[in-house]
């Protein structure tokens, strides 16, 4: 019955003539299976010509569109010690709300009235500068008065010199006149002597002429003295002018020296006033830094420095805050070989961690649980992980992203490229060819318009 013997019974008996044999050996068991294979082959052949969207898949993280909307840590610009907390983790704070109060740990800032005392020093130094300025004005007035006095004195001395010159000139003329008179008196005396010797004049007449001659000689000597005196007056007037110039030059030099000293002191005082103003502004600003406030509306995530009395350095992280208002985005990373295929404005499908999805990467319209996005920024420099960072934001023309998404959660992204037949995509995958390199239509149009 098992038909394993060398003597087969089928050689002697026709098994198909029997009822059971006809039911078993004449029936075609694989007919339907062959029909299934035929229809399946035709169906696969048709599927090969269906459109397939080339894509680039990558992993990413949920972030925010603007840097100011991302989670941030608050630091203190000055070193200090934590004195009091005004919030706790999870609290909502508005911009300007006080988060914690700190105190100084540097000895030079321990004085509570440091700003007040610096202000008093500033007022005193400002008064000193004002006094120096008044002294400068007084010295300038003194210099002006000395210059005016020197001018008048010099005019007076020049007038005296001119008078001396005129007097010398007058005395010279008088001297010539007296010389003439003396010569006339001498001639008359000699003539009278001659006439007396001839008996024409008396001795008395001769004596009178001798007397006149002596008077004329005396007047001549006196006029010589006057002329010399006038010349000495010229010398004295010149000397007086030189003395005046030297005297007033010395006075003006001393006054100008005092003026320059006062100006130097005033400039030094203004420098110190400027330094004190800077110090006062720094002290006031430092006093305001003793309170750490919220830079924007948000939620307190975590207190990094928590203990009261705990000290910290400047720039050290104190508390983490999450902004309340933000716009979601996803940062995905693509390989350098795929970067030329990504362009700004292209469509991307996103699947978020925690949201169930049925994904057909080549048929985005059939996928379920994915959300639309578009490329808004492409990094120009490679990241530390050896890939390029691409930032995508929600597409307003598609369904909105879930509101429960939290920043930092994971995401799977599918960048949609060109539509090709399935057979082409299979052929490309088998040969390990890259996706078709193409340029968006708007880019080519803009290039042609530029040309």
C-alpha positions in Angstrom: 0.0 0.0 0.0 2.9 2.3 0.6 4.2 1.6 -2.9 7.8 1.2 -1.8 8.3 -2.3 -3.1 10.2 -3.1 -6.3 7.2 -5.1 -7.4 4.8 -2.2 -8.0 1.2 -3.2 -8.0 0.4 -0.5 -10.5 1.9 -2.6 -13.2 -0.8 -5.2 -12.7 -3.8 -3.3 -11.5 -5.1 0.1 -12.7 -5.5 2.0 -9.5 -7.4 4.9 -11.1 -10.1 2.4 -12.0 -10.9 2.1 -8.3 -13.1 4.6 -6.6 -10.6 5.8 -4.0 -7.8 5.8 -6.6 -9.8 7.9 -9.0 -10.5 10.4 -6.3 -6.9 10.6 -5.3 -4.8 10.3 -8.4 -7.0 12.2 -10.9 -7.5 15.3 -8.8 -5.3 18.5 -9.6 -4.2 19.8 -6.2 -1.9 22.7 -7.4 -4.3 24.3 -9.8 -5.5 27.0 -7.4 -2.0 27.5 -6.1 -0.8 28.1 -9.6 -3.6 30.5 -10.3 -2.7 32.3 -7.1 1.0 32.5 -8.2 -0.1 33.8 -11.6 -2.3 36.6 -10.1 0.3 37.4 -7.5 3.0 37.7 -10.2 0.7 40.0 -12.3 0.0 42.1 -9.1 3.7 42.4 -8.3 4.4 43.4 -11.9 1.7 46.2 -11.7 3.1 47.3 -8.3 6.6 47.7 -9.9 5.2 50.6 -11.9 3.5 52.4 -9.0 5.0 55.7 -7.9 7.5 55.6 -5.0 8.7 58.8 -3.2 12.4 58.7 -2.7 13.3 59.7 0.9 16.0 60.2 3.4 15.3 58.9 6.9 17.1 60.2 10.0 16.7 60.6 13.7 16.3 63.9 15.5 15.1 65.7 18.6 12.3 68.1 19.3 13.6 71.7 19.9 12.4 75.2 19.5 12.4 77.4 16.4 14.1 80.4 18.1 17.2 80.1 20.3 15.6 82.4 22.9 12.8 79.9 23.4 15.0 76.9 24.3 15.6 75.8 27.9 18.2 77.9 29.6 20.2 78.2 32.8 20.5 81.3 34.8 23.9 82.4 36.1 25.0 85.1 38.4 27.4 87.8 37.0 29.1 88.1 40.4 30.3 85.5 43.0 28.1 85.1 46.0 26.2 83.0 48.5 22.6 81.9 48.3 20.6 83.6 51.0 16.9 83.0 50.1 14.8 81.2 47.5 11.5 82.7 46.4 10.4 79.9 44.0 10.3 76.1 43.9 10.7 73.7 41.0 7.7 73.7 38.7 6.6 77.2 39.6 5.6 79.6 36.8 7.4 82.9 36.8 6.9 86.1 34.8 9.6 88.2 33.4 11.3 90.2 36.1 10.1 88.0 39.0 12.7 87.4 41.7 14.0 83.9 41.9 16.6 84.0 44.6 18.6 86.5 46.7 22.3 86.2 47.1 24.9 88.1 49.2 28.5 89.2 48.7 31.5 87.1 49.6 34.2 89.5 48.6 35.5 91.7 51.5 35.7 94.9 49.4 31.9 94.8 49.0 30.8 94.0 52.5 30.0 97.6 53.4 26.2 98.2 53.0 26.8 101.9 52.5 29.5 101.5 49.9 27.5 103.3 47.2 26.5 106.1 49.5 30.0 106.7 50.6 31.3 106.6 47.1 28.6 109.2 46.2 29.9 111.4 49.0 33.4 111.1 47.7 32.1 111.9 44.2 30.4 115.1 45.5 33.5 116.2 47.3 35.7 115.6 44.3 33.2 117.4 42.1 33.3 120.4 44.4 37.1 120.3 44.3 37.0 120.3 40.5 34.6 123.3 40.6 37.0 125.1 42.9 39.9 124.4 40.5 37.8 125.8 37.7 37.0 129.0 39.7 40.8 129.3 40.4 41.4 128.9 36.7 39.0 131.7 35.9 40.6 133.9 38.6 44.0 133.3 37.2 42.8 134.0 33.7 41.4 137.3 34.9 44.7 138.0 36.7 46.7 137.3 33.5 44.3 139.5 31.5 44.8 142.3 34.0 48.6 141.9 34.0 48.6 142.0 30.2 46.4 145.2 30.2 48.6 146.8 32.9 51.8 145.9 31.0 50.3 147.5 27.9 49.5 150.7 29.7 52.8 150.8 31.5 54.7 150.2 28.2 52.7 153.0 26.5 53.6 155.3 29.4 57.3 154.4 29.2 57.3 154.8 25.4 55.8 158.2 25.9 58.5 159.1 28.3 61.1 157.9 25.8 59.5 160.0 23.1 59.5 163.0 25.4 63.2 162.3 26.2 64.0 162.2 22.5 62.1 165.4 21.9 63.9 167.0 24.9 67.3 165.9 23.5 66.3 167.4 20.2 65.2 170.7 21.9 68.3 170.8 24.0 70.4 170.2 20.9 68.8 173.2 19.2 69.2 175.3 22.2 72.8 174.3 22.4 73.4 175.4 18.8 71.7 178.7 19.6 73.8 179.3 22.6 76.9 178.3 20.7 76.0 181.0 18.1 75.5 183.5 20.9 78.8 182.6 22.4 80.6 183.0 19.1 78.9 186.4 18.6 79.9 187.4 22.2 83.4 186.3 21.5 83.5 188.3 18.2 82.1 191.4 19.9 84.6 191.1 22.7 87.5 190.8 20.3 86.2 193.8 18.2 85.7 195.9 21.3 89.3 195.2 22.4 90.5 196.2 19.0 88.5 199.4 19.1 89.7 200.1 22.6 93.3 199.7 21.5 92.6 202.2 18.8 91.0 204.5 21.3 87.6 204.2 20.0 86.1 202.3 22.9 86.5 202.8 26.6 87.8 200.2 29.1 84.3 199.9 30.5 83.0 198.7 27.2 85.6 196.1 27.0 84.7 194.8 30.5 81.0 194.6 29.6 81.8 192.5 26.6 84.1 190.3 28.6 81.3 189.8 31.1 78.8 188.9 28.3 81.3 186.5 26.8 81.7 184.7 30.1 77.9 184.5 30.5 77.6 183.1 27.1 80.3 180.5 27.9 78.6 179.6 31.1 75.2 179.2 29.3 77.0 177.0 26.7 78.4 174.7 29.4 75.0 174.6 31.1 73.3 173.7 27.9 75.8 170.9 27.3 74.9 169.5 30.8 71.2 169.7 29.9 71.8 167.8 26.6 73.7 165.1 28.4 70.9 164.9 31.1 68.3 164.5 28.3 70.4 161.8 26.7 70.5 160.0 30.1 66.8 160.3 30.3 66.5 158.4 26.9 68.8 155.7 28.3 66.7 155.6 31.5 63.4 155.4 29.4 64.9 152.5 27.4 66.0 150.8 30.6 62.5 151.4 32.1 60.9 149.7 29.1 63.2 146.7 29.4 62.6 146.5 33.1 58.8 146.7 32.5 59.0 143.9 30.0 61.1 141.7 32.2 59.0 142.4 35.3 55.6 141.7 33.6 57.0 138.7 31.8 58.0 137.3 35.2 54.6 138.1 36.7 52.8 136.6 33.6 55.0 133.5 33.7 54.1 132.9 37.4 50.4 133.5 36.7 50.5 131.2 33.7 52.4 128.5 35.7 49.7 128.7 38.4 47.0 128.5 35.7 48.6 125.4 34.2 48.9 123.8 37.6 45.3 124.6 38.4 44.2 123.2 35.0 46.3 120.1 35.6 44.7 119.6 39.0 41.3 120.2 37.5 41.9 117.6 34.8 43.2 115.1 37.4 40.1 115.9 39.5 37.8 115.2 36.5 39.6 111.9 35.9 39.0 111.0 39.5 35.4 112.1 39.3 35.0 109.9 36.2 36.5 107.0 38.0 34.2 107.6 41.0 31.2 107.8 38.7 32.2 104.5 37.1 32.7 103.0 40.6 29.4 104.3 41.8 27.5 103.0 38.8 29.2 99.6 39.2 28.3 99.5 42.9 24.7 100.3 42.1 24.6 97.8 39.3 26.2 95.2 41.6 23.6 95.9 44.3 20.9 95.1 41.7 22.7 91.8 40.8 22.1 90.5 44.3 18.7 89.4 43.1 18.5 86.9 40.3 15.3 87.5 38.2 13.6 85.7 35.4 14.6 86.9 32.0 11.2 85.8 30.5 8.0 84.0 31.3 8.6 80.4 32.0 8.7 77.4 34.4 11.4 76.6 36.9 12.8 73.2 35.8 15.5 72.5 38.3 17.5 74.3 41.1 21.1 73.4 40.3 22.5 75.2 43.4 19.9 74.5 46.1 21.3 74.8 49.6 21.1 78.0 51.6 24.5 79.4 52.4 26.0 77.6 49.4 28.7 79.7 47.6 29.3 79.9 43.9 31.5 81.6 41.4 30.5 84.1 38.7 29.0 82.5 35.6 28.2 79.3 37.5 24.8 77.8 36.8 22.1 78.3 39.5 18.7 77.4 38.1 17.2 76.0 34.9 14.2 77.6 33.4 11.9 76.6 30.5 10.2 79.5 28.5 6.5 79.4 28.6 6.0 80.5 25.0 7.8 78.7 22.3 7.4 77.4 18.7 8.3 73.7 18.2 10.8 72.5 15.7 12.8 69.3 15.0 16.5 69.1 14.5 17.5 66.1 12.3 20.9 65.0 11.2 21.7 63.8 7.7 24.7 62.2 6.2 27.1 64.3 4.2 26.3 62.2 1.1 22.6 63.1 1.5 23.1 66.8 2.3 23.0 68.0 -1.4 19.6 66.5 -1.7 18.1 68.6 1.1 16.9 72.1 0.2 15.1 74.8 2.2 11.3 74.6 1.9 11.2 70.9 1.1 8.6 68.7 2.7 9.4 66.4 5.6 7.3 63.8 7.5 7.9 63.5 11.3 7.1 60.7 13.7 7.4 61.5 17.3 8.4 59.1 20.1 5.3 58.1 22.1 2.9 58.6 19.2 2.0 55.3 17.4 2.4 55.4 13.7 2.2 53.2 10.6 4.9 54.5 8.3 5.2 53.8 4.5 8.3 55.9 3.8 7.7 55.8 0.0 4.0 56.5 0.3 3.7 59.4 2.7 0.0 59.8 1.9 -0.7 56.3 3.2 1.3 56.7 6.3 -0.6 57.1 9.6 0.6 59.0 12.7 3.2 61.2 10.9 3.1 64.9 10.8 4.0 67.4 8.1 7.0 69.7 8.3 9.3 71.7 6.1 13.0 72.5 6.0 13.9 76.1 7.3 17.6 75.9 7.9 20.6 73.8 6.9 23.8 73.8 8.9 26.9 74.8 6.9 29.4 73.1 9.2 29.4 69.5 10.2 28.4 68.5 13.7 30.4 66.5 16.2 28.6 63.3 15.3 29.8 63.5 11.7 26.5 64.6 10.2 24.9 67.9 9.2 22.1 69.4 11.3 18.9 70.4 9.5 16.1 72.3 11.3 12.5 71.7 10.3 9.3 73.5 11.5 5.6 72.6 11.3 4.0 72.8 7.9 0.9 75.1 8.2 -0.8 73.4 5.3 -0.9 70.0 7.1 -2.4 68.7 10.4 -1.0 70.5 13.5 1.6 68.8 15.6 0.5 67.3 19.0 0.3 69.8 21.8 1.7 67.4 24.3 5.1 67.2 22.7 7.9 68.1 25.1 11.2 69.7 24.0 14.0 67.2 23.9 11.9 64.1 23.0 13.0 62.0 20.1 11.6 62.0 16.5 12.0 60.1 13.3 12.1 62.2 10.1 11.5 61.3 6.5 12.7 63.9 4.0 10.7 63.5 0.8 12.6 63.7 -2.5 11.6 62.8 -6.1 8.8 60.5 -7.2 10.1 57.4 -9.2 8.6 54.0 -10.1 9.1 51.2 -7.6 11.1 49.1 -10.0 13.6 52.0 -10.3 13.9 52.3 -6.5 14.5 48.5 -6.2 17.1 48.7 -8.9 18.8 51.7 -7.2 18.8 49.9 -3.8 20.2 46.7 -5.3 23.0 48.7 -6.9 23.5 50.9 -3.9 23.1 54.1 -6.0 22.2 57.4 -4.2 18.8 59.0 -4.7 18.4 61.1 -7.8 20.2 64.4 -7.4 17.8 67.2 -8.4 17.2 70.9 -7.8 13.8 72.3 -6.7 11.8 74.0 -9.5 11.7 77.4 -7.7 15.5 77.4 -7.5 15.9 76.7 -11.2 13.3 79.3 -12.1 15.0 81.9 -10.0 18.4 81.0 -11.6 16.9 81.4 -15.1 15.3 84.7 -14.1 18.7 85.9 -12.8 20.3 84.8 -16.1 
